[in-house]
Amino acid sequence: MSALRVVRAVATHKSLSEAARALGYSQPAVSRQVAAAEVAVGKALFVRHPRGVSLTRAGTVVARFATETLTRLEHLEQSIEEPASDRELRVRVGGFPAANAALFPRALARLTEQHPRVAFTLAEASSPALVQQVSAGRLDVAVVAMGQGLPQAALEGLRTTPLETGELCVGIPTGHRLHGTARVPLAEIANEPWIVGRGSREEPRFGAWPTLADPVVRCRARSWTARLGLVSAGLGICLLPEMLAPSVPAGVGVVRVEDPTWLGRSVLALTPWESTELHELVTGSLREAASAIREETP
Protein backbone atom coordinates (compact mmCIF):
# COMPACT_ATOMS: atom_id res chain seq x y z
CA MET A 1 0.00 0.00 0.00
CA SER A 2 2.93 2.35 0.53
CA ALA A 3 3.63 2.33 -3.22
CA LEU A 4 0.03 3.34 -3.92
CA ARG A 5 0.28 6.16 -1.39
CA VAL A 6 3.47 7.38 -3.01
CA VAL A 7 1.99 7.28 -6.53
CA ARG A 8 -1.09 9.18 -5.31
CA ALA A 9 1.05 11.80 -3.58
CA VAL A 10 3.35 12.34 -6.56
CA ALA A 11 0.36 12.60 -8.91
CA THR A 12 -1.29 15.13 -6.59
CA HIS A 13 1.76 17.32 -5.97
CA LYS A 14 3.39 16.90 -9.41
CA SER A 15 6.72 16.77 -7.59
CA LEU A 16 8.82 14.03 -5.98
CA SER A 17 10.17 16.39 -3.32
CA GLU A 18 6.72 17.77 -2.44
CA ALA A 19 5.29 14.26 -2.26
CA ALA A 20 8.15 13.22 0.04
CA ARG A 21 7.48 16.20 2.28
CA ALA A 22 3.74 15.47 2.42
CA LEU A 23 4.32 11.80 3.28
CA GLY A 24 7.20 12.37 5.69
CA TYR A 25 9.56 10.28 3.53
CA SER A 26 12.97 11.08 2.11
CA GLN A 27 13.06 11.92 -1.60
CA PRO A 28 15.24 8.87 -2.42
CA ALA A 29 12.65 6.65 -0.72
CA VAL A 30 9.89 8.17 -2.85
CA SER A 31 12.00 7.71 -5.99
CA ARG A 32 12.56 4.03 -5.12
CA GLN A 33 8.83 3.46 -4.57
CA VAL A 34 8.00 5.10 -7.90
CA ALA A 35 10.65 3.01 -9.66
CA ALA A 36 9.27 -0.17 -8.07
CA ALA A 37 5.74 0.73 -9.17
CA GLU A 38 6.94 1.36 -12.73
CA VAL A 39 8.71 -2.02 -12.78
CA ALA A 40 5.53 -3.73 -11.52
CA VAL A 41 3.37 -2.05 -14.16
CA GLY A 42 5.95 -2.38 -16.91
CA LYS A 43 5.54 1.22 -18.04
CA ALA A 44 6.76 4.65 -17.02
CA LEU A 45 4.24 6.40 -14.77
CA PHE A 46 5.81 9.87 -14.73
CA VAL A 47 7.84 12.09 -17.03
CA ARG A 48 10.59 13.86 -15.11
CA HIS A 49 11.03 17.60 -15.74
CA PRO A 50 13.50 20.10 -14.24
CA ARG A 51 10.74 21.45 -11.99
CA GLY A 52 8.55 18.48 -11.25
CA VAL A 53 6.87 15.58 -12.99
CA SER A 54 3.85 14.95 -15.19
CA LEU A 55 1.75 11.82 -15.55
CA THR A 56 2.05 9.51 -18.52
CA ARG A 57 -1.08 7.84 -19.85
CA ALA A 58 -0.27 4.75 -17.78
CA GLY A 59 0.45 6.97 -14.80
CA THR A 60 -2.98 8.56 -15.04
CA VAL A 61 -4.63 5.13 -14.91
CA VAL A 62 -2.48 3.92 -12.01
CA ALA A 63 -2.91 7.17 -10.05
CA ARG A 64 -6.69 6.93 -10.41
CA PHE A 65 -6.58 3.29 -9.25
CA ALA A 66 -4.40 4.28 -6.28
CA THR A 67 -6.78 7.06 -5.26
CA GLU A 68 -9.87 4.85 -5.53
CA THR A 69 -8.24 1.94 -3.68
CA LEU A 70 -6.87 4.05 -0.83
CA THR A 71 -10.15 5.92 -0.46
CA ARG A 72 -12.01 2.63 -0.12
CA LEU A 73 -9.51 1.40 2.44
CA GLU A 74 -9.92 4.61 4.44
CA HIS A 75 -13.69 4.16 4.37
CA LEU A 76 -13.25 0.53 5.43
CA GLU A 77 -11.16 1.61 8.41
CA GLN A 78 -13.87 4.09 9.40
CA SER A 79 -16.50 1.37 9.01
CA ILE A 80 -14.65 -0.85 11.46
CA GLU A 81 -14.00 1.90 14.01
CA GLU A 82 -17.24 3.93 13.94
CA PRO A 83 -20.95 3.20 14.46
CA ALA A 84 -22.91 2.95 11.22
CA SER A 85 -25.17 5.85 12.15
CA ASP A 86 -22.16 8.20 12.33
CA ARG A 87 -20.24 6.68 9.45
CA GLU A 88 -22.99 6.95 6.85
CA LEU A 89 -23.90 10.57 7.58
CA ARG A 90 -20.53 12.31 7.58
CA VAL A 91 -19.38 14.26 4.51
CA ARG A 92 -16.37 16.47 3.77
CA VAL A 93 -17.14 19.43 1.53
CA GLY A 94 -15.20 22.46 0.33
CA GLY A 95 -15.46 25.49 -1.90
CA PHE A 96 -13.82 28.70 -3.01
CA PRO A 97 -14.57 31.69 -0.72
CA ALA A 98 -17.65 33.03 -2.55
CA ALA A 99 -19.24 29.58 -2.68
CA ASN A 100 -18.61 29.06 1.02
CA ALA A 101 -20.10 32.44 1.86
CA ALA A 102 -23.31 32.10 -0.13
CA LEU A 103 -23.93 28.70 -1.70
CA PHE A 104 -22.84 26.08 0.81
CA PRO A 105 -24.70 27.58 3.82
CA ARG A 106 -28.01 27.40 1.97
CA ALA A 107 -27.32 23.99 0.47
CA LEU A 108 -26.30 22.43 3.77
CA ALA A 109 -29.25 24.02 5.57
CA ARG A 110 -31.61 22.49 2.99
CA LEU A 111 -29.98 19.09 3.35
CA THR A 112 -30.04 19.03 7.15
CA GLU A 113 -33.74 19.94 7.15
CA GLN A 114 -34.39 16.61 5.44
CA HIS A 115 -31.50 14.67 7.03
CA PRO A 116 -30.83 16.20 10.46
CA ARG A 117 -28.14 13.66 11.41
CA VAL A 118 -25.82 14.65 8.57
CA ALA A 119 -22.54 16.18 9.80
CA PHE A 120 -20.15 18.27 7.69
CA THR A 121 -16.64 19.60 7.61
CA LEU A 122 -16.30 22.65 5.33
CA ALA A 123 -12.91 23.48 3.79
CA GLU A 124 -11.99 26.64 1.90
CA ALA A 125 -9.34 26.80 -0.83
CA SER A 126 -8.69 27.87 -4.40
CA SER A 127 -10.34 25.86 -7.16
CA PRO A 128 -7.13 24.08 -8.27
CA ALA A 129 -6.44 23.03 -4.67
CA LEU A 130 -10.01 21.78 -4.27
CA VAL A 131 -9.73 19.66 -7.42
CA GLN A 132 -6.58 18.07 -6.01
CA GLN A 133 -8.28 17.38 -2.68
CA VAL A 134 -11.24 15.59 -4.31
CA SER A 135 -8.87 13.63 -6.58
CA ALA A 136 -6.79 12.60 -3.56
CA GLY A 137 -9.84 11.50 -1.58
CA ARG A 138 -9.53 14.24 1.05
CA LEU A 139 -12.86 15.87 0.09
CA ASP A 140 -16.14 14.22 -0.90
CA VAL A 141 -17.77 17.20 -2.64
CA ALA A 142 -16.23 20.49 -3.80
CA VAL A 143 -17.53 23.57 -5.60
CA VAL A 144 -15.02 25.06 -8.04
CA ALA A 145 -14.95 27.82 -10.65
CA MET A 146 -13.56 27.26 -14.15
CA GLY A 147 -13.21 29.51 -17.17
CA GLN A 148 -11.63 32.63 -18.61
CA GLY A 149 -8.99 34.22 -16.42
CA LEU A 150 -8.74 31.27 -14.01
CA PRO A 151 -6.09 28.53 -13.80
CA GLN A 152 -7.45 25.32 -15.25
CA ALA A 153 -7.22 22.04 -13.37
CA ALA A 154 -7.48 18.50 -14.75
CA LEU A 155 -10.88 16.97 -13.96
CA GLU A 156 -10.16 13.45 -15.22
CA GLY A 157 -11.63 10.80 -12.96
CA LEU A 158 -14.10 13.19 -11.32
CA ARG A 159 -17.84 13.56 -11.76
CA THR A 160 -18.89 17.14 -12.57
CA THR A 161 -22.29 18.77 -12.08
CA PRO A 162 -22.85 22.30 -13.48
CA LEU A 163 -24.39 24.76 -11.01
CA GLU A 164 -26.42 27.66 -12.40
CA THR A 165 -25.00 30.39 -10.17
CA GLY A 166 -25.53 33.32 -12.52
CA GLU A 167 -23.29 35.94 -14.03
CA LEU A 168 -20.20 37.77 -12.89
CA CYS A 169 -21.43 41.17 -11.72
CA VAL A 170 -19.97 44.31 -10.18
CA GLY A 171 -20.59 45.66 -6.69
CA ILE A 172 -20.87 49.46 -6.51
CA PRO A 173 -21.56 51.96 -3.70
CA THR A 174 -25.23 52.89 -3.40
CA GLY A 175 -24.26 56.53 -3.91
CA HIS A 176 -22.57 55.76 -7.22
CA ARG A 177 -23.86 57.35 -10.44
CA LEU A 178 -24.64 53.87 -11.84
CA HIS A 179 -26.55 52.61 -8.81
CA GLY A 180 -30.00 51.43 -9.83
CA THR A 181 -28.89 50.58 -13.37
CA ALA A 182 -29.55 46.94 -14.17
CA ARG A 183 -26.83 46.54 -16.82
CA VAL A 184 -24.04 48.80 -18.06
CA PRO A 185 -21.55 48.59 -20.95
CA LEU A 186 -17.98 47.86 -19.91
CA ALA A 187 -16.87 51.32 -21.05
CA GLU A 188 -18.94 52.86 -18.24
CA ILE A 189 -16.78 51.25 -15.56
CA ALA A 190 -13.44 51.03 -17.38
CA ASN A 191 -11.92 53.97 -15.49
CA GLU A 192 -13.46 53.29 -12.07
CA PRO A 193 -11.15 52.54 -9.12
CA TRP A 194 -11.22 48.85 -8.21
CA ILE A 195 -11.15 47.01 -4.92
CA VAL A 196 -9.48 43.69 -5.75
CA GLY A 197 -8.57 40.47 -4.01
CA ARG A 198 -5.22 39.58 -2.59
CA GLY A 199 -3.54 36.18 -2.79
CA SER A 200 -0.65 34.19 -4.20
CA ARG A 201 -0.45 32.92 -7.77
CA GLU A 202 -1.38 29.47 -6.47
CA GLU A 203 -4.49 30.90 -4.80
CA PRO A 204 -6.01 33.27 -7.38
CA ARG A 205 -8.33 35.96 -6.06
CA PHE A 206 -10.89 38.20 -7.71
CA GLY A 207 -9.24 41.09 -9.52
CA ALA A 208 -10.77 43.82 -11.67
CA TRP A 209 -13.07 43.01 -14.60
CA PRO A 210 -11.21 40.20 -16.44
CA THR A 211 -11.04 41.83 -19.89
CA LEU A 212 -9.83 45.25 -18.71
CA ALA A 213 -6.25 45.73 -19.91
CA ASP A 214 -5.08 48.34 -17.39
CA PRO A 215 -7.54 48.77 -14.51
CA VAL A 216 -7.08 51.35 -11.77
CA VAL A 217 -6.57 49.40 -8.53
CA ARG A 218 -7.21 51.46 -5.41
CA CYS A 219 -7.02 48.75 -2.77
CA ARG A 220 -6.26 45.05 -2.31
CA ALA A 221 -8.03 43.07 0.41
CA ARG A 222 -8.08 39.33 1.04
CA SER A 223 -11.63 38.74 2.31
CA TRP A 224 -15.05 39.39 0.82
CA THR A 225 -16.09 41.14 4.03
CA ALA A 226 -13.25 43.64 3.69
CA ARG A 227 -13.77 44.25 -0.03
CA LEU A 228 -17.50 44.83 0.27
CA GLY A 229 -16.91 47.09 3.27
CA LEU A 230 -14.54 49.21 1.20
CA VAL A 231 -17.10 49.39 -1.62
CA SER A 232 -19.83 50.38 0.85
CA ALA A 233 -17.58 53.21 2.06
CA GLY A 234 -17.39 54.55 -1.49
CA LEU A 235 -13.73 53.72 -2.15
CA GLY A 236 -14.31 51.84 -5.39
CA ILE A 237 -16.11 48.98 -7.12
CA CYS A 238 -15.42 45.24 -7.06
CA LEU A 239 -16.23 42.05 -8.91
CA LEU A 240 -19.17 40.21 -7.42
CA PRO A 241 -20.44 36.74 -8.35
CA GLU A 242 -24.22 36.83 -8.71
CA MET A 243 -24.51 34.15 -6.03
CA LEU A 244 -23.36 36.77 -3.48
CA ALA A 245 -25.84 39.42 -4.61
CA PRO A 246 -28.64 38.60 -2.11
CA SER A 247 -26.23 38.85 0.83
CA VAL A 248 -24.33 42.07 0.09
CA PRO A 249 -24.22 44.53 3.01
CA ALA A 250 -26.06 47.84 3.17
CA GLY A 251 -24.39 50.44 1.00
CA VAL A 252 -23.56 48.05 -1.86
CA GLY A 253 -25.55 47.73 -5.08
CA VAL A 254 -25.20 45.17 -7.87
CA VAL A 255 -24.99 45.82 -11.62
CA ARG A 256 -24.42 43.48 -14.56
CA VAL A 257 -21.91 44.28 -17.28
CA GLU A 258 -22.28 44.13 -21.07
CA ASP A 259 -18.99 42.81 -22.45
CA PRO A 260 -19.06 40.83 -25.73
CA THR A 261 -15.42 39.77 -25.24
CA TRP A 262 -16.11 38.10 -21.89
CA LEU A 263 -16.54 34.34 -22.30
CA GLY A 264 -17.82 33.77 -18.79
CA ARG A 265 -17.06 31.25 -16.09
CA SER A 266 -18.77 28.11 -14.90
CA VAL A 267 -19.26 26.78 -11.40
CA LEU A 268 -19.13 23.01 -10.92
CA ALA A 269 -19.81 20.58 -8.12
CA LEU A 270 -17.15 17.86 -8.09
CA THR A 271 -17.38 14.38 -6.59
CA PRO A 272 -15.33 11.21 -7.04
CA TRP A 273 -16.38 9.25 -10.12
CA GLU A 274 -17.84 6.53 -7.90
CA SER A 275 -20.00 8.85 -5.82
CA THR A 276 -22.23 7.76 -2.95
CA GLU A 277 -25.87 8.52 -2.26
CA LEU A 278 -24.79 11.14 0.28
CA HIS A 279 -22.57 12.83 -2.31
CA GLU A 280 -25.54 13.00 -4.66
CA LEU A 281 -27.74 14.47 -1.92
CA VAL A 282 -25.20 17.24 -1.33
CA THR A 283 -24.91 17.93 -5.06
CA GLY A 284 -28.70 18.07 -5.40
CA SER A 285 -28.91 20.54 -2.51
CA LEU A 286 -26.25 22.70 -4.16
CA ARG A 287 -28.28 22.80 -7.40
CA GLU A 288 -31.43 23.77 -5.49
CA ALA A 289 -29.61 26.46 -3.51
CA ALA A 290 -28.09 27.94 -6.68
CA SER A 291 -31.51 28.12 -8.34
CA ALA A 292 -33.05 29.75 -5.26
CA ILE A 293 -30.32 32.40 -5.14
CA ARG A 294 -30.83 33.24 -8.82
CA GLU A 295 -34.57 33.66 -8.26
CA GLU A 296 -33.88 36.13 -5.43
CA THR A 297 -31.47 38.25 -7.48
CA PRO A 298 -33.18 41.19 -9.23
VOGU-3710 file (C-alpha; in Angstrom, 3 decimals, decimal comma):
1> msalrvvrav> 0,000/0,000/0,000  2,934/2,355/0,531  3,633/2,332/-3,223  0,026/3,335/-3,921  0,278/6,156/-1,391  3,474/7,378/-3,013  1,990/7,277/-6,525  -1,089/9,175/-5,313  1,046/11,801/-3,577  3,353/12,339/-6,560
11> athkslseaa> 0,358/12,600/-8,911  -1,289/15,126/-6,586  1,760/17,320/-5,966  3,388/16,897/-9,407  6,721/16,770/-7,587  8,820/14,031/-5,980  10,167/16,392/-3,323  6,718/17,774/-2,440  5,295/14,255/-2,264  8,145/13,218/0,035
21> ralgysqpav> 7,481/16,205/2,278  3,744/15,469/2,415  4,324/11,803/3,284  7,197/12,370/5,693  9,564/10,275/3,534  12,973/11,076/2,105  13,056/11,921/-1,598  15,242/8,868/-2,420  12,648/6,653/-0,717  9,889/8,170/-2,855
31> srqvaaaeva> 12,003/7,710/-5,991  12,557/4,035/-5,121  8,827/3,463/-4,568  8,000/5,102/-7,902  10,650/3,008/-9,659  9,268/-0,172/-8,073  5,735/0,730/-9,171  6,943/1,363/-12,729  8,707/-2,023/-12,781  5,535/-3,725/-11,516
41> vgkalfvrhp> 3,375/-2,045/-14,164  5,951/-2,384/-16,914  5,537/1,216/-18,038  6,758/4,650/-17,019  4,242/6,403/-14,772  5,814/9,867/-14,729  7,835/12,085/-17,030  10,588/13,863/-15,108  11,031/17,601/-15,745  13,502/20,100/-14,240
51> rgvsltragt> 10,737/21,449/-11,991  8,555/18,477/-11,247  6,874/15,576/-12,993  3,847/14,953/-15,187  1,745/11,819/-15,546  2,051/9,507/-18,516  -1,075/7,840/-19,849  -0,267/4,746/-17,784  0,454/6,968/-14,801  -2,976/8,560/-15,040
61> vvarfatetl> -4,628/5,131/-14,906  -2,479/3,922/-12,006  -2,913/7,173/-10,053  -6,693/6,928/-10,410  -6,582/3,291/-9,252  -4,398/4,275/-6,283  -6,777/7,060/-5,255  -9,870/4,855/-5,527  -8,241/1,941/-3,684  -6,867/4,050/-0,832
71> trlehleqsi> -10,151/5,924/-0,456  -12,013/2,625/-0,125  -9,506/1,398/2,441  -9,922/4,607/4,440  -13,691/4,156/4,372  -13,247/0,528/5,431  -11,163/1,610/8,414  -13,874/4,095/9,404  -16,500/1,370/9,006  -14,647/-0,851/11,464
81> eepasdrelr> -14,002/1,896/14,011  -17,236/3,928/13,945  -20,948/3,197/14,461  -22,910/2,945/11,218  -25,168/5,853/12,153  -22,159/8,202/12,330  -20,243/6,681/9,446  -22,987/6,948/6,852  -23,899/10,570/7,578  -20,526/12,309/7,575
91> vrvggfpaan> -19,380/14,258/4,513  -16,375/16,469/3,775  -17,145/19,435/1,531  -15,203/22,462/0,330  -15,462/25,492/-1,900  -13,816/28,703/-3,009  -14,572/31,691/-0,718  -17,648/33,034/-2,548  -19,236/29,578/-2,685  -18,605/29,056/1,024
101> aalfpralar> -20,100/32,445/1,858  -23,314/32,100/-0,133  -23,928/28,704/-1,704  -22,842/26,085/0,810  -24,697/27,580/3,818  -28,010/27,396/1,967  -27,321/23,986/0,467  -26,301/22,432/3,775  -29,248/24,017/5,572  -31,614/22,491/2,994
111> lteqhprvaf> -29,982/19,091/3,348  -30,038/19,032/7,146  -33,743/19,940/7,152  -34,389/16,606/5,437  -31,499/14,668/7,026  -30,835/16,205/10,456  -28,144/13,665/11,411  -25,817/14,645/8,569  -22,536/16,184/9,803  -20,149/18,265/7,687
121> tlaeasspal> -16,644/19,596/7,612  -16,304/22,652/5,333  -12,910/23,476/3,794  -11,985/26,643/1,898  -9,338/26,804/-0,830  -8,694/27,873/-4,405  -10,344/25,861/-7,164  -7,125/24,077/-8,271  -6,441/23,030/-4,673  -10,014/21,777/-4,274
131> vqqvsagrld> -9,733/19,664/-7,423  -6,583/18,067/-6,010  -8,280/17,381/-2,683  -11,236/15,587/-4,306  -8,869/13,629/-6,575  -6,788/12,601/-3,561  -9,842/11,498/-1,584  -9,528/14,239/1,053  -12,856/15,868/0,092  -16,135/14,222/-0,896
141> vavvamgqgl> -17,767/17,203/-2,644  -16,227/20,491/-3,805  -17,534/23,571/-5,596  -15,020/25,057/-8,041  -14,948/27,824/-10,648  -13,558/27,265/-14,146  -13,210/29,507/-17,172  -11,630/32,633/-18,611  -8,992/34,225/-16,421  -8,735/31,273/-14,010
151> pqaaleglrt> -6,095/28,533/-13,798  -7,447/25,323/-15,247  -7,217/22,036/-13,374  -7,483/18,505/-14,753  -10,879/16,968/-13,960  -10,161/13,447/-15,215  -11,627/10,796/-12,963  -14,097/13,188/-11,317  -17,841/13,555/-11,760  -18,889/17,141/-12,567
161> tpletgelcv> -22,289/18,767/-12,078  -22,852/22,305/-13,477  -24,391/24,763/-11,009  -26,417/27,665/-12,401  -24,996/30,386/-10,169  -25,533/33,319/-12,519  -23,286/35,943/-14,033  -20,200/37,767/-12,889  -21,432/41,174/-11,722  -19,967/44,313/-10,176
171> giptghrlhg> -20,594/45,660/-6,687  -20,872/49,459/-6,506  -21,558/51,961/-3,698  -25,235/52,888/-3,405  -24,256/56,532/-3,914  -22,573/55,758/-7,220  -23,859/57,347/-10,440  -24,645/53,874/-11,839  -26,549/52,614/-8,807  -29,997/51,429/-9,825
181> tarvplaeia> -28,894/50,583/-13,367  -29,548/46,941/-14,172  -26,835/46,540/-16,815  -24,040/48,797/-18,059  -21,549/48,585/-20,946  -17,979/47,860/-19,911  -16,868/51,321/-21,051  -18,943/52,857/-18,237  -16,777/51,247/-15,562  -13,436/51,035/-17,384
191> nepwivgrgs> -11,920/53,975/-15,486  -13,460/53,294/-12,071  -11,153/52,542/-9,115  -11,221/48,852/-8,205  -11,146/47,007/-4,921  -9,476/43,693/-5,754  -8,567/40,469/-4,006  -5,217/39,578/-2,592  -3,537/36,182/-2,790  -0,648/34,185/-4,199
201> reeprfgawp> -0,445/32,916/-7,768  -1,376/29,469/-6,475  -4,485/30,903/-4,803  -6,012/33,267/-7,376  -8,326/35,964/-6,056  -10,892/38,201/-7,710  -9,237/41,095/-9,516  -10,773/43,818/-11,669  -13,066/43,008/-14,599  -11,210/40,197/-16,436
211> tladpvvrcr> -11,040/41,827/-19,888  -9,827/45,247/-18,711  -6,254/45,731/-19,906  -5,080/48,344/-17,393  -7,545/48,768/-14,506  -7,076/51,350/-11,770  -6,570/49,402/-8,533  -7,208/51,456/-5,412  -7,020/48,754/-2,765  -6,264/45,050/-2,311
221> arswtarlgl> -8,025/43,075/0,411  -8,080/39,325/1,037  -11,631/38,736/2,311  -15,048/39,391/0,817  -16,090/41,142/4,030  -13,254/43,644/3,688  -13,770/44,248/-0,034  -17,500/44,827/0,269  -16,911/47,088/3,269  -14,543/49,212/1,196
231> vsaglgicll> -17,105/49,392/-1,616  -19,829/50,375/0,852  -17,584/53,210/2,062  -17,389/54,552/-1,495  -13,735/53,725/-2,148  -14,311/51,842/-5,386  -16,106/48,984/-7,118  -15,424/45,241/-7,064  -16,227/42,046/-8,910  -19,174/40,209/-7,421
241> pemlapsvpa> -20,442/36,736/-8,353  -24,220/36,825/-8,715  -24,515/34,148/-6,031  -23,362/36,765/-3,479  -25,841/39,425/-4,611  -28,642/38,603/-2,106  -26,235/38,851/0,832  -24,330/42,069/0,092  -24,216/44,535/3,012  -26,055/47,843/3,167
251> gvgvvrvedp> -24,387/50,438/0,997  -23,564/48,051/-1,861  -25,548/47,731/-5,085  -25,198/45,169/-7,870  -24,994/45,816/-11,621  -24,423/43,485/-14,563  -21,905/44,276/-17,285  -22,283/44,132/-21,069  -18,990/42,810/-22,451  -19,062/40,835/-25,731
261> twlgrsvlal> -15,418/39,768/-25,243  -16,113/38,099/-21,886  -16,544/34,337/-22,301  -17,823/33,775/-18,785  -17,060/31,248/-16,094  -18,770/28,108/-14,900  -19,259/26,779/-11,396  -19,135/23,012/-10,918  -19,808/20,579/-8,119  -17,150/17,857/-8,086
271> tpwestelhe> -17,379/14,385/-6,585  -15,333/11,207/-7,041  -16,383/9,252/-10,119  -17,837/6,533/-7,902  -19,997/8,851/-5,817  -22,234/7,759/-2,953  -25,868/8,524/-2,260  -24,793/11,140/0,280  -22,567/12,829/-2,310  -25,541/13,004/-4,657
281> lvtgslreaa> -27,742/14,471/-1,921  -25,198/17,242/-1,331  -24,908/17,928/-5,064  -28,698/18,072/-5,404  -28,914/20,537/-2,510  -26,250/22,697/-4,163  -28,285/22,797/-7,397  -31,435/23,769/-5,495  -29,612/26,459/-3,514  -28,086/27,937/-6,682
291> saireetp> -31,513/28,122/-8,345  -33,047/29,750/-5,264  -30,317/32,401/-5,142  -30,835/33,245/-8,817  -34,567/33,664/-8,258  -33,884/36,134/-5,434  -31,471/38,245/-7,479  -33,176/41,194/-9,228
//
